[in-house]
Amino acid sequence: MEYKLYVGNLSYTTSETDLQTLFAQAGAVKSVALIKDRDSGRSKGFAFVEMETQADMQNAISMFNGKDFQDRALSVSIARPREERSGSGGGFGGNRRTGGGGGYNSDRGRSNNNNRSGGGQKRSW
């Protein structure tokens, strides 16, 4: 069984080692995963800490939820199960329309000789 905690409101300078050391005060730490932005590599300000036992997990919540750590009040709670993401749509609901939509941009670059006044031949497109 997993005893995973969500740890929020972290300073962006907090490291996994910092969290390992802190949560070891509450009990045996199984793993620490500091969540980082995939592009910049910068911390997103939250992490998941897995404890060895349920007692260790409950102890960590009571010890650290709302407590100051690196000038921030931590938010520590039981982690919710990960929700499945749909594989389509790029985060916009999966029902995006693609393609041009007429109007000004669709007529761009086309010379419309039908609207010119004065002599000249009319072109038929």
Number of C-alpha atoms within 10 A of each C-alpha: 6 12 18 23 22 17 23 18 16 23 17 13 10 16 15 16 10 13 21 18 11 15 22 14 14 19 18 15 22 15 14 20 16 19 15 15 10 9 6 7 9 13 18 16 17 20 23 21 24 23 25 16 17 15 13 19 26 17 16 22 21 13 14 20 15 14 14 12 16 13 9 13 16 20 18 24 19 16 16 9 7 6 6 6 7 10 8 11 11 10 11 8 9 11 10 10 8 6 5 8 9 8 8 7 9 10 10 8 7 7 9 12 13 12 8 10 7 6 6 9 9 11 9 7 6
